[in-house]
């Protein structure tokens, strides 16, 4: 496994986190930002993961650009 494959894996993970819907998936399981910040659990592991999910969702446009770049590189390199 090379560095390129690892980068692609992280990109796929970021894509998976970016499409999570708070109302349909996160809130019923107790992973919403309002629940984590309301209980003061922002420093816990759960709070850090929820913060990461929201940060990735906030950066959707750069994520789309990175996906396009990866697709172009894969098409050119074969």
N, CA, C and O atoms as a Maestro MAE file, in Angstrom:
{
 s_m_m2io_version
 :::
 2.0.0
}

f_m_ct {
 s_m_title
 :::
 protein
 m_atom[312] {
  # First column is atom index #
  i_m_mmod_type
  r_m_x_coord
  r_m_y_coord
  r_m_z_coord
  i_m_residue_number
  s_m_chain_name
  s_m_pdb_residue_name
  s_m_pdb_atom_name
  i_m_atomic_number
  :::
  1 25 0.852 -1.174 0.000 1 A "UNK " " N  " 7
  2 3 0.000 0.000 0.000 1 A "UNK " " CA " 6
  3 2 0.895 1.233 0.000 1 A "UNK " " C  " 6
  4 15 1.777 1.382 0.845 1 A "UNK " " O  " 8
  5 25 0.651 2.099 -0.952 2 A "UNK " " N  " 7
  6 3 1.459 3.293 -1.074 2 A "UNK " " CA " 6
  7 2 0.791 4.510 -0.472 2 A "UNK " " C  " 6
  8 15 -0.323 4.443 0.049 2 A "UNK " " O  " 8
  9 25 1.488 5.610 -0.556 3 A "UNK " " N  " 7
  10 3 0.975 6.877 -0.037 3 A "UNK " " CA " 6
  11 2 -0.257 7.330 -0.815 3 A "UNK " " C  " 6
  12 15 -1.189 7.885 -0.233 3 A "UNK " " O  " 8
  13 25 -0.265 7.095 -2.133 4 A "UNK " " N  " 7
  14 3 -1.402 7.483 -2.956 4 A "UNK " " CA " 6
  15 2 -2.666 6.719 -2.541 4 A "UNK " " C  " 6
  16 15 -3.745 7.304 -2.456 4 A "UNK " " O  " 8
  17 25 -2.531 5.439 -2.288 5 A "UNK " " N  " 7
  18 3 -3.666 4.623 -1.858 5 A "UNK " " CA " 6
  19 2 -4.184 5.076 -0.494 5 A "UNK " " C  " 6
  20 15 -5.391 5.097 -0.256 5 A "UNK " " O  " 8
  21 25 -3.277 5.433 0.382 6 A "UNK " " N  " 7
  22 3 -3.671 5.945 1.698 6 A "UNK " " CA " 6
  23 2 -4.424 7.270 1.570 6 A "UNK " " C  " 6
  24 15 -5.415 7.488 2.267 6 A "UNK " " O  " 8
  25 25 -3.956 8.158 0.681 7 A "UNK " " N  " 7
  26 3 -4.637 9.426 0.436 7 A "UNK " " CA " 6
  27 2 -6.037 9.194 -0.122 7 A "UNK " " C  " 6
  28 15 -6.985 9.870 0.276 7 A "UNK " " O  " 8
  29 25 -6.168 8.246 -1.037 8 A "UNK " " N  " 7
  30 3 -7.483 7.927 -1.582 8 A "UNK " " CA " 6
  31 2 -8.410 7.360 -0.509 8 A "UNK " " C  " 6
  32 15 -9.606 7.651 -0.508 8 A "UNK " " O  " 8
  33 25 -7.877 6.569 0.386 9 A "UNK " " N  " 7
  34 3 -8.680 6.026 1.480 9 A "UNK " " CA " 6
  35 2 -9.191 7.117 2.402 9 A "UNK " " C  " 6
  36 15 -10.352 7.097 2.809 9 A "UNK " " O  " 8
  37 25 -8.329 8.070 2.734 10 A "UNK " " N  " 7
  38 3 -8.763 9.198 3.572 10 A "UNK " " CA " 6
  39 2 -9.803 10.054 2.857 10 A "UNK " " C  " 6
  40 15 -10.726 10.567 3.489 10 A "UNK " " O  " 8
  41 25 -9.658 10.208 1.544 11 A "UNK " " N  " 7
  42 3 -10.643 10.959 0.770 11 A "UNK " " CA " 6
  43 2 -11.994 10.247 0.788 11 A "UNK " " C  " 6
  44 15 -13.031 10.896 0.929 11 A "UNK " " O  " 8
  45 25 -11.995 8.933 0.649 12 A "UNK " " N  " 7
  46 3 -13.252 8.178 0.716 12 A "UNK " " CA " 6
  47 2 -13.893 8.286 2.100 12 A "UNK " " C  " 6
  48 15 -15.115 8.386 2.211 12 A "UNK " " O  " 8
  49 25 -13.077 8.268 3.148 13 A "UNK " " N  " 7
  50 3 -13.605 8.427 4.499 13 A "UNK " " CA " 6
  51 2 -14.203 9.820 4.687 13 A "UNK " " C  " 6
  52 15 -15.264 9.964 5.294 13 A "UNK " " O  " 8
  53 25 -13.528 10.839 4.171 14 A "UNK " " N  " 7
  54 3 -14.045 12.206 4.258 14 A "UNK " " CA " 6
  55 2 -15.354 12.338 3.488 14 A "UNK " " C  " 6
  56 15 -16.276 13.017 3.939 14 A "UNK " " O  " 8
  57 25 -15.437 11.690 2.323 15 A "UNK " " N  " 7
  58 3 -16.691 11.702 1.566 15 A "UNK " " CA " 6
  59 2 -17.820 11.045 2.351 15 A "UNK " " C  " 6
  60 15 -18.950 11.535 2.354 15 A "UNK " " O  " 8
  61 25 -17.514 9.947 3.008 16 A "UNK " " N  " 7
  62 3 -18.534 9.245 3.795 16 A "UNK " " CA " 6
  63 2 -19.027 10.113 4.952 16 A "UNK " " C  " 6
  64 15 -20.221 10.122 5.251 16 A "UNK " " O  " 8
  65 25 -18.130 10.832 5.598 17 A "UNK " " N  " 7
  66 3 -18.532 11.694 6.716 17 A "UNK " " CA " 6
  67 2 -19.267 12.937 6.233 17 A "UNK " " C  " 6
  68 15 -20.115 13.474 6.947 17 A "UNK " " O  " 8
  69 25 -18.949 13.396 5.030 18 A "UNK " " N  " 7
  70 3 -19.570 14.614 4.510 18 A "UNK " " CA " 6
  71 2 -21.041 14.419 4.161 18 A "UNK " " C  " 6
  72 15 -21.804 15.385 4.174 18 A "UNK " " O  " 8
  73 25 -21.452 13.203 3.854 19 A "UNK " " N  " 7
  74 3 -22.834 12.993 3.429 19 A "UNK " " CA " 6
  75 2 -23.759 12.581 4.575 19 A "UNK " " C  " 6
  76 15 -24.950 12.363 4.354 19 A "UNK " " O  " 8
  77 25 -23.230 12.470 5.791 20 A "UNK " " N  " 7
  78 3 -24.086 12.091 6.914 20 A "UNK " " CA " 6
  79 2 -25.088 13.200 7.214 20 A "UNK " " C  " 6
  80 15 -24.715 14.368 7.330 20 A "UNK " " O  " 8
  81 25 -26.339 12.838 7.337 21 A "UNK " " N  " 7
  82 3 -27.401 13.787 7.629 21 A "UNK " " CA " 6
  83 2 -27.646 13.814 9.137 21 A "UNK " " C  " 6
  84 15 -27.825 12.770 9.765 21 A "UNK " " O  " 8
  85 25 -27.652 15.015 9.706 22 A "UNK " " N  " 7
  86 3 -27.819 15.113 11.156 22 A "UNK " " CA " 6
  87 2 -29.205 14.660 11.600 22 A "UNK " " C  " 6
  88 15 -29.328 13.915 12.573 22 A "UNK " " O  " 8
  89 25 -30.235 15.091 10.910 23 A "UNK " " N  " 7
  90 3 -31.599 14.772 11.336 23 A "UNK " " CA " 6
  91 2 -31.929 13.297 11.192 23 A "UNK " " C  " 6
  92 15 -32.614 12.728 12.042 23 A "UNK " " O  " 8
  93 25 -31.450 12.676 10.129 24 A "UNK " " N  " 7
  94 3 -31.821 11.289 9.870 24 A "UNK " " CA " 6
  95 2 -30.873 10.272 10.475 24 A "UNK " " C  " 6
  96 15 -31.290 9.155 10.779 24 A "UNK " " O  " 8
  97 25 -29.601 10.631 10.659 25 A "UNK " " N  " 7
  98 3 -28.640 9.634 11.102 25 A "UNK " " CA " 6
  99 2 -27.987 9.979 12.428 25 A "UNK " " C  " 6
  100 15 -27.919 9.125 13.312 25 A "UNK " " O  " 8
  101 25 -27.509 11.194 12.592 26 A "UNK " " N  " 7
  102 3 -26.717 11.520 13.770 26 A "UNK " " CA " 6
  103 2 -27.561 11.767 15.020 26 A "UNK " " C  " 6
  104 15 -27.256 11.226 16.083 26 A "UNK " " O  " 8
  105 25 -28.601 12.564 14.909 27 A "UNK " " N  " 7
  106 3 -29.404 12.938 16.084 27 A "UNK " " CA " 6
  107 2 -30.089 11.746 16.756 27 A "UNK " " C  " 6
  108 15 -30.068 11.671 17.984 27 A "UNK " " O  " 8
  109 25 -30.696 10.811 16.015 28 A "UNK " " N  " 7
  110 3 -31.327 9.677 16.697 28 A "UNK " " CA " 6
  111 2 -30.342 8.799 17.474 28 A "UNK " " C  " 6
  112 15 -30.742 8.076 18.386 28 A "UNK " " O  " 8
  113 25 -29.074 8.861 17.120 29 A "UNK " " N  " 7
  114 3 -28.063 8.053 17.805 29 A "UNK " " CA " 6
  115 2 -27.307 8.845 18.865 29 A "UNK " " C  " 6
  116 15 -26.388 8.320 19.494 29 A "UNK " " O  " 8
  117 25 -27.688 10.106 19.067 30 A "UNK " " N  " 7
  118 3 -27.048 10.927 20.087 30 A "UNK " " CA " 6
  119 2 -25.742 11.552 19.656 30 A "UNK " " C  " 6
  120 15 -24.910 11.875 20.504 30 A "UNK " " O  " 8
  121 25 -25.533 11.734 18.363 31 A "UNK " " N  " 7
  122 3 -24.281 12.279 17.848 31 A "UNK " " CA " 6
  123 2 -24.465 13.654 17.222 31 A "UNK " " C  " 6
  124 15 -23.713 14.017 16.318 31 A "UNK " " O  " 8
  125 25 -25.444 14.427 17.678 32 A "UNK " " N  " 7
  126 3 -25.650 15.766 17.126 32 A "UNK " " CA " 6
  127 2 -24.783 16.773 17.868 32 A "UNK " " C  " 6
  128 15 -24.388 16.550 19.012 32 A "UNK " " O  " 8
  129 25 -24.498 17.873 17.204 33 A "UNK " " N  " 7
  130 3 -23.663 18.906 17.809 33 A "UNK " " CA " 6
  131 2 -24.362 19.561 18.993 33 A "UNK " " C  " 6
  132 15 -23.706 19.931 19.966 33 A "UNK " " O  " 8
  133 25 -25.673 19.708 18.926 34 A "UNK " " N  " 7
  134 3 -26.396 20.339 20.028 34 A "UNK " " CA " 6
  135 2 -26.344 19.485 21.292 34 A "UNK " " C  " 6
  136 15 -26.269 20.016 22.400 34 A "UNK " " O  " 8
  137 25 -26.385 18.175 21.129 35 A "UNK " " N  " 7
  138 3 -26.318 17.295 22.298 35 A "UNK " " CA " 6
  139 2 -24.923 17.290 22.917 35 A "UNK " " C  " 6
  140 15 -24.775 17.307 24.139 35 A "UNK " " O  " 8
  141 25 -23.920 17.267 22.072 36 A "UNK " " N  " 7
  142 3 -22.547 17.218 22.577 36 A "UNK " " CA " 6
  143 2 -22.172 18.534 23.242 36 A "UNK " " C  " 6
  144 15 -21.574 18.532 24.318 36 A "UNK " " O  " 8
  145 25 -22.515 19.664 22.614 37 A "UNK " " N  " 7
  146 3 -22.158 20.960 23.188 37 A "UNK " " CA " 6
  147 2 -23.046 21.302 24.381 37 A "UNK " " C  " 6
  148 15 -22.616 22.026 25.279 37 A "UNK " " O  " 8
  149 25 -24.275 20.794 24.406 38 A "UNK " " N  " 7
  150 3 -25.176 21.071 25.522 38 A "UNK " " CA " 6
  151 2 -24.760 20.373 26.802 38 A "UNK " " C  " 6
  152 15 -24.998 20.886 27.896 38 A "UNK " " O  " 8
  153 25 -24.137 19.200 26.677 39 A "UNK " " N  " 7
  154 3 -23.704 18.443 27.848 39 A "UNK " " CA " 6
  155 2 -22.287 18.778 28.272 39 A "UNK " " C  " 6
  156 15 -21.803 18.254 29.276 39 A "UNK " " O  " 8
  157 25 -21.617 19.635 27.531 40 A "UNK " " N  " 7
  158 3 -20.246 19.990 27.858 40 A "UNK " " CA " 6
  159 2 -19.247 18.897 27.548 40 A "UNK " " C  " 6
  160 15 -18.209 18.807 28.203 40 A "UNK " " O  " 8
  161 25 -19.539 18.066 26.563 41 A "UNK " " N  " 7
  162 3 -18.668 16.954 26.207 41 A "UNK " " CA " 6
  163 2 -17.800 17.270 24.998 41 A "UNK " " C  " 6
  164 15 -17.396 16.357 24.279 41 A "UNK " " O  " 8
  165 25 -17.509 18.536 24.762 42 A "UNK " " N  " 7
  166 3 -16.764 18.891 23.555 42 A "UNK " " CA " 6
  167 2 -15.326 18.396 23.607 42 A "UNK " " C  " 6
  168 15 -14.702 18.258 22.555 42 A "UNK " " O  " 8
  169 25 -14.777 18.126 24.775 43 A "UNK " " N  " 7
  170 3 -13.401 17.637 24.890 43 A "UNK " " CA " 6
  171 2 -13.312 16.114 24.881 43 A "UNK " " C  " 6
  172 15 -12.215 15.560 24.805 43 A "UNK " " O  " 8
  173 25 -14.442 15.440 24.957 44 A "UNK " " N  " 7
  174 3 -14.423 13.977 24.956 44 A "UNK " " CA " 6
  175 2 -14.177 13.457 23.540 44 A "UNK " " C  " 6
  176 15 -14.209 14.225 22.577 44 A "UNK " " O  " 8
  177 25 -13.934 12.169 23.419 45 A "UNK " " N  " 7
  178 3 -13.706 11.558 22.114 45 A "UNK " " CA " 6
  179 2 -14.938 11.705 21.226 45 A "UNK " " C  " 6
  180 15 -14.823 11.985 20.033 45 A "UNK " " O  " 8
  181 25 -16.100 11.516 21.809 46 A "UNK " " N  " 7
  182 3 -17.342 11.662 21.050 46 A "UNK " " CA " 6
  183 2 -17.495 13.092 20.558 46 A "UNK " " C  " 6
  184 15 -17.893 13.312 19.414 46 A "UNK " " O  " 8
  185 25 -17.187 14.058 21.395 47 A "UNK " " N  " 7
  186 3 -17.262 15.458 20.993 47 A "UNK " " CA " 6
  187 2 -16.283 15.802 19.896 47 A "UNK " " C  " 6
  188 15 -16.596 16.584 18.998 47 A "UNK " " O  " 8
  189 25 -15.088 15.218 19.965 48 A "UNK " " N  " 7
  190 3 -14.088 15.458 18.929 48 A "UNK " " CA " 6
  191 2 -14.517 14.853 17.586 48 A "UNK " " C  " 6
  192 15 -14.303 15.454 16.534 48 A "UNK " " O  " 8
  193 25 -15.122 13.663 17.631 49 A "UNK " " N  " 7
  194 3 -15.578 13.022 16.390 49 A "UNK " " CA " 6
  195 2 -16.727 13.808 15.776 49 A "UNK " " C  " 6
  196 15 -16.768 13.998 14.561 49 A "UNK " " O  " 8
  197 25 -17.666 14.269 16.610 50 A "UNK " " N  " 7
  198 3 -18.777 15.076 16.101 50 A "UNK " " CA " 6
  199 2 -18.251 16.383 15.516 50 A "UNK " " C  " 6
  200 15 -18.744 16.837 14.484 50 A "UNK " " O  " 8
  201 25 -17.267 16.985 16.153 51 A "UNK " " N  " 7
  202 3 -16.656 18.199 15.617 51 A "UNK " " CA " 6
  203 2 -15.974 17.947 14.285 51 A "UNK " " C  " 6
  204 15 -16.039 18.788 13.389 51 A "UNK " " O  " 8
  205 25 -15.316 16.792 14.139 52 A "UNK " " N  " 7
  206 3 -14.687 16.429 12.875 52 A "UNK " " CA " 6
  207 2 -15.725 16.257 11.778 52 A "UNK " " C  " 6
  208 15 -15.513 16.697 10.648 52 A "UNK " " O  " 8
  209 25 -16.843 15.621 12.100 53 A "UNK " " N  " 7
  210 3 -17.913 15.432 11.117 53 A "UNK " " CA " 6
  211 2 -18.439 16.775 10.650 53 A "UNK " " C  " 6
  212 15 -18.643 16.973 9.452 53 A "UNK " " O  " 8
  213 25 -18.664 17.711 11.577 54 A "UNK " " N  " 7
  214 3 -19.172 19.018 11.198 54 A "UNK " " CA " 6
  215 2 -18.145 19.836 10.437 54 A "UNK " " C  " 6
  216 15 -18.514 20.620 9.562 54 A "UNK " " O  " 8
  217 25 -16.868 19.674 10.747 55 A "UNK " " N  " 7
  218 3 -15.826 20.381 10.000 55 A "UNK " " CA " 6
  219 2 -15.760 19.880 8.563 55 A "UNK " " C  " 6
  220 15 -15.608 20.674 7.634 55 A "UNK " " O  " 8
  221 25 -15.872 18.576 8.378 56 A "UNK " " N  " 7
  222 3 -15.849 18.014 7.025 56 A "UNK " " CA " 6
  223 2 -17.083 18.447 6.247 56 A "UNK " " C  " 6
  224 15 -16.995 18.737 5.053 56 A "UNK " " O  " 8
  225 25 -18.239 18.494 6.916 57 A "UNK " " N  " 7
  226 3 -19.444 18.931 6.234 57 A "UNK " " CA " 6
  227 2 -19.369 20.405 5.866 57 A "UNK " " C  " 6
  228 15 -19.953 20.820 4.865 57 A "UNK " " O  " 8
  229 25 -18.665 21.196 6.650 58 A "UNK " " N  " 7
  230 3 -18.494 22.623 6.358 58 A "UNK " " CA " 6
  231 2 -17.603 22.827 5.143 58 A "UNK " " C  " 6
  232 15 -17.776 23.802 4.411 58 A "UNK " " O  " 8
  233 25 -16.656 21.929 4.914 59 A "UNK " " N  " 7
  234 3 -15.697 22.053 3.820 59 A "UNK " " CA " 6
  235 2 -16.081 21.186 2.622 59 A "UNK " " C  " 6
  236 15 -15.219 20.549 2.017 59 A "UNK " " O  " 8
  237 25 -17.357 21.159 2.282 60 A "UNK " " N  " 7
  238 3 -17.806 20.320 1.175 60 A "UNK " " CA " 6
  239 2 -17.275 20.794 -0.174 60 A "UNK " " C  " 6
  240 15 -16.911 19.966 -1.009 60 A "UNK " " O  " 8
  241 25 -17.222 22.089 -0.406 61 A "UNK " " N  " 7
  242 3 -16.760 22.590 -1.706 61 A "UNK " " CA " 6
  243 2 -15.287 22.246 -1.959 61 A "UNK " " C  " 6
  244 15 -14.973 21.776 -3.053 61 A "UNK " " O  " 8
  245 25 -14.369 22.455 -1.009 62 A "UNK " " N  " 7
  246 3 -12.998 21.998 -1.255 62 A "UNK " " CA " 6
  247 2 -12.907 20.473 -1.413 62 A "UNK " " C  " 6
  248 15 -12.045 19.973 -2.136 62 A "UNK " " O  " 8
  249 25 -13.781 19.751 -0.749 63 A "UNK " " N  " 7
  250 3 -13.799 18.297 -0.885 63 A "UNK " " CA " 6
  251 2 -14.230 17.888 -2.298 63 A "UNK " " C  " 6
  252 15 -13.693 16.935 -2.863 63 A "UNK " " O  " 8
  253 25 -15.187 18.602 -2.854 64 A "UNK " " N  " 7
  254 3 -15.611 18.340 -4.232 64 A "UNK " " CA " 6
  255 2 -14.457 18.619 -5.194 64 A "UNK " " C  " 6
  256 15 -14.212 17.845 -6.119 64 A "UNK " " O  " 8
  257 25 -13.752 19.728 -4.970 65 A "UNK " " N  " 7
  258 3 -12.610 20.064 -5.833 65 A "UNK " " CA " 6
  259 2 -11.518 18.995 -5.725 65 A "UNK " " C  " 6
  260 15 -10.912 18.630 -6.732 65 A "UNK " " O  " 8
  261 25 -11.267 18.500 -4.532 66 A "UNK " " N  " 7
  262 3 -10.263 17.454 -4.352 66 A "UNK " " CA " 6
  263 2 -10.691 16.154 -5.032 66 A "UNK " " C  " 6
  264 15 -9.853 15.443 -5.588 66 A "UNK " " O  " 8
  265 25 -11.982 15.838 -4.992 67 A "UNK " " N  " 7
  266 3 -12.493 14.659 -5.693 67 A "UNK " " CA " 6
  267 2 -12.292 14.793 -7.202 67 A "UNK " " C  " 6
  268 15 -11.881 13.840 -7.864 67 A "UNK " " O  " 8
  269 25 -12.580 15.970 -7.739 68 A "UNK " " N  " 7
  270 3 -12.394 16.194 -9.175 68 A "UNK " " CA " 6
  271 2 -10.923 16.056 -9.538 68 A "UNK " " C  " 6
  272 15 -10.591 15.451 -10.557 68 A "UNK " " O  " 8
  273 25 -10.045 16.607 -8.721 69 A "UNK " " N  " 7
  274 3 -8.609 16.500 -8.975 69 A "UNK " " CA " 6
  275 2 -8.146 15.041 -8.974 69 A "UNK " " C  " 6
  276 15 -7.379 14.630 -9.845 69 A "UNK " " O  " 8
  277 25 -8.604 14.273 -8.010 70 A "UNK " " N  " 7
  278 3 -8.231 12.861 -7.928 70 A "UNK " " CA " 6
  279 2 -8.755 12.093 -9.141 70 A "UNK " " C  " 6
  280 15 -8.059 11.231 -9.680 70 A "UNK " " O  " 8
  281 25 -9.972 12.401 -9.568 71 A "UNK " " N  " 7
  282 3 -10.544 11.728 -10.740 71 A "UNK " " CA " 6
  283 2 -9.729 12.046 -11.988 71 A "UNK " " C  " 6
  284 15 -9.447 11.156 -12.790 71 A "UNK " " O  " 8
  285 25 -9.352 13.313 -12.155 72 A "UNK " " N  " 7
  286 3 -8.556 13.698 -13.323 72 A "UNK " " CA " 6
  287 2 -7.203 13.003 -13.300 72 A "UNK " " C  " 6
  288 15 -6.749 12.507 -14.331 72 A "UNK " " O  " 8
  289 25 -6.557 12.959 -12.151 73 A "UNK " " N  " 7
  290 3 -5.251 12.292 -12.043 73 A "UNK " " CA " 6
  291 2 -5.392 10.814 -12.366 73 A "UNK " " C  " 6
  292 15 -4.546 10.253 -13.062 73 A "UNK " " O  " 8
  293 25 -6.446 10.174 -11.873 74 A "UNK " " N  " 7
  294 3 -6.652 8.744 -12.160 74 A "UNK " " CA " 6
  295 2 -6.933 8.506 -13.644 74 A "UNK " " C  " 6
  296 15 -6.499 7.495 -14.195 74 A "UNK " " O  " 8
  297 25 -7.655 9.424 -14.300 75 A "UNK " " N  " 7
  298 3 -7.919 9.273 -15.719 75 A "UNK " " CA " 6
  299 2 -6.654 9.458 -16.543 75 A "UNK " " C  " 6
  300 15 -6.446 8.752 -17.530 75 A "UNK " " O  " 8
  301 25 -5.820 10.389 -16.151 76 A "UNK " " N  " 7
  302 3 -4.577 10.647 -16.906 76 A "UNK " " CA " 6
  303 2 -3.567 9.534 -16.682 76 A "UNK " " C  " 6
  304 15 -2.937 9.058 -17.626 76 A "UNK " " O  " 8
  305 25 -3.413 9.121 -15.426 77 A "UNK " " N  " 7
  306 3 -2.369 8.127 -15.124 77 A "UNK " " CA " 6
  307 2 -2.790 6.693 -15.439 77 A "UNK " " C  " 6
  308 15 -1.947 5.812 -15.605 77 A "UNK " " O  " 8
  309 25 -4.077 6.472 -15.518 78 A "UNK " " N  " 7
  310 3 -4.535 5.128 -15.870 78 A "UNK " " CA " 6
  311 2 -4.826 4.346 -14.705 78 A "UNK " " C  " 6
  312 15 -5.224 3.187 -14.823 78 A "UNK " " O  " 8
  :::
 }
 m_bond[311] {
  # First column is bond index #
  i_m_from
  i_m_to
  i_m_order
  :::
  1 1 2 1
  2 2 3 1
  3 3 4 2
  4 3 5 1
  5 5 6 1
  6 6 7 1
  7 7 8 2
  8 7 9 1
  9 9 10 1
  10 10 11 1
  11 11 12 2
  12 11 13 1
  13 13 14 1
  14 14 15 1
  15 15 16 2
  16 15 17 1
  17 17 18 1
  18 18 19 1
  19 19 20 2
  20 19 21 1
  21 21 22 1
  22 22 23 1
  23 23 24 2
  24 23 25 1
  25 25 26 1
  26 26 27 1
  27 27 28 2
  28 27 29 1
  29 29 30 1
  30 30 31 1
  31 31 32 2
  32 31 33 1
  33 33 34 1
  34 34 35 1
  35 35 36 2
  36 35 37 1
  37 37 38 1
  38 38 39 1
  39 39 40 2
  40 39 41 1
  41 41 42 1
  42 42 43 1
  43 43 44 2
  44 43 45 1
  45 45 46 1
  46 46 47 1
  47 47 48 2
  48 47 49 1
  49 49 50 1
  50 50 51 1
  51 51 52 2
  52 51 53 1
  53 53 54 1
  54 54 55 1
  55 55 56 2
  56 55 57 1
  57 57 58 1
  58 58 59 1
  59 59 60 2
  60 59 61 1
  61 61 62 1
  62 62 63 1
  63 63 64 2
  64 63 65 1
  65 65 66 1
  66 66 67 1
  67 67 68 2
  68 67 69 1
  69 69 70 1
  70 70 71 1
  71 71 72 2
  72 71 73 1
  73 73 74 1
  74 74 75 1
  75 75 76 2
  76 75 77 1
  77 77 78 1
  78 78 79 1
  79 79 80 2
  80 79 81 1
  81 81 82 1
  82 82 83 1
  83 83 84 2
  84 83 85 1
  85 85 86 1
  86 86 87 1
  87 87 88 2
  88 87 89 1
  89 89 90 1
  90 90 91 1
  91 91 92 2
  92 91 93 1
  93 93 94 1
  94 94 95 1
  95 95 96 2
  96 95 97 1
  97 97 98 1
  98 98 99 1
  99 99 100 2
  100 99 101 1
  101 101 102 1
  102 102 103 1
  103 103 104 2
  104 103 105 1
  105 105 106 1
  106 106 107 1
  107 107 108 2
  108 107 109 1
  109 109 110 1
  110 110 111 1
  111 111 112 2
  112 111 113 1
  113 113 114 1
  114 114 115 1
  115 115 116 2
  116 115 117 1
  117 117 118 1
  118 118 119 1
  119 119 120 2
  120 119 121 1
  121 121 122 1
  122 122 123 1
  123 123 124 2
  124 123 125 1
  125 125 126 1
  126 126 127 1
  127 127 128 2
  128 127 129 1
  129 129 130 1
  130 130 131 1
  131 131 132 2
  132 131 133 1
  133 133 134 1
  134 134 135 1
  135 135 136 2
  136 135 137 1
  137 137 138 1
  138 138 139 1
  139 139 140 2
  140 139 141 1
  141 141 142 1
  142 142 143 1
  143 143 144 2
  144 143 145 1
  145 145 146 1
  146 146 147 1
  147 147 148 2
  148 147 149 1
  149 149 150 1
  150 150 151 1
  151 151 152 2
  152 151 153 1
  153 153 154 1
  154 154 155 1
  155 155 156 2
  156 155 157 1
  157 157 158 1
  158 158 159 1
  159 159 160 2
  160 159 161 1
  161 161 162 1
  162 162 163 1
  163 163 164 2
  164 163 165 1
  165 165 166 1
  166 166 167 1
  167 167 168 2
  168 167 169 1
  169 169 170 1
  170 170 171 1
  171 171 172 2
  172 171 173 1
  173 173 174 1
  174 174 175 1
  175 175 176 2
  176 175 177 1
  177 177 178 1
  178 178 179 1
  179 179 180 2
  180 179 181 1
  181 181 182 1
  182 182 183 1
  183 183 184 2
  184 183 185 1
  185 185 186 1
  186 186 187 1
  187 187 188 2
  188 187 189 1
  189 189 190 1
  190 190 191 1
  191 191 192 2
  192 191 193 1
  193 193 194 1
  194 194 195 1
  195 195 196 2
  196 195 197 1
  197 197 198 1
  198 198 199 1
  199 199 200 2
  200 199 201 1
  201 201 202 1
  202 202 203 1
  203 203 204 2
  204 203 205 1
  205 205 206 1
  206 206 207 1
  207 207 208 2
  208 207 209 1
  209 209 210 1
  210 210 211 1
  211 211 212 2
  212 211 213 1
  213 213 214 1
  214 214 215 1
  215 215 216 2
  216 215 217 1
  217 217 218 1
  218 218 219 1
  219 219 220 2
  220 219 221 1
  221 221 222 1
  222 222 223 1
  223 223 224 2
  224 223 225 1
  225 225 226 1
  226 226 227 1
  227 227 228 2
  228 227 229 1
  229 229 230 1
  230 230 231 1
  231 231 232 2
  232 231 233 1
  233 233 234 1
  234 234 235 1
  235 235 236 2
  236 235 237 1
  237 237 238 1
  238 238 239 1
  239 239 240 2
  240 239 241 1
  241 241 242 1
  242 242 243 1
  243 243 244 2
  244 243 245 1
  245 245 246 1
  246 246 247 1
  247 247 248 2
  248 247 249 1
  249 249 250 1
  250 250 251 1
  251 251 252 2
  252 251 253 1
  253 253 254 1
  254 254 255 1
  255 255 256 2
  256 255 257 1
  257 257 258 1
  258 258 259 1
  259 259 260 2
  260 259 261 1
  261 261 262 1
  262 262 263 1
  263 263 264 2
  264 263 265 1
  265 265 266 1
  266 266 267 1
  267 267 268 2
  268 267 269 1
  269 269 270 1
  270 270 271 1
  271 271 272 2
  272 271 273 1
  273 273 274 1
  274 274 275 1
  275 275 276 2
  276 275 277 1
  277 277 278 1
  278 278 279 1
  279 279 280 2
  280 279 281 1
  281 281 282 1
  282 282 283 1
  283 283 284 2
  284 283 285 1
  285 285 286 1
  286 286 287 1
  287 287 288 2
  288 287 289 1
  289 289 290 1
  290 290 291 1
  291 291 292 2
  292 291 293 1
  293 293 294 1
  294 294 295 1
  295 295 296 2
  296 295 297 1
  297 297 298 1
  298 298 299 1
  299 299 300 2
  300 299 301 1
  301 301 302 1
  302 302 303 1
  303 303 304 2
  304 303 305 1
  305 305 306 1
  306 306 307 1
  307 307 308 2
  308 307 309 1
  309 309 310 1
  310 310 311 1
  311 311 312 2
  :::
 }
}
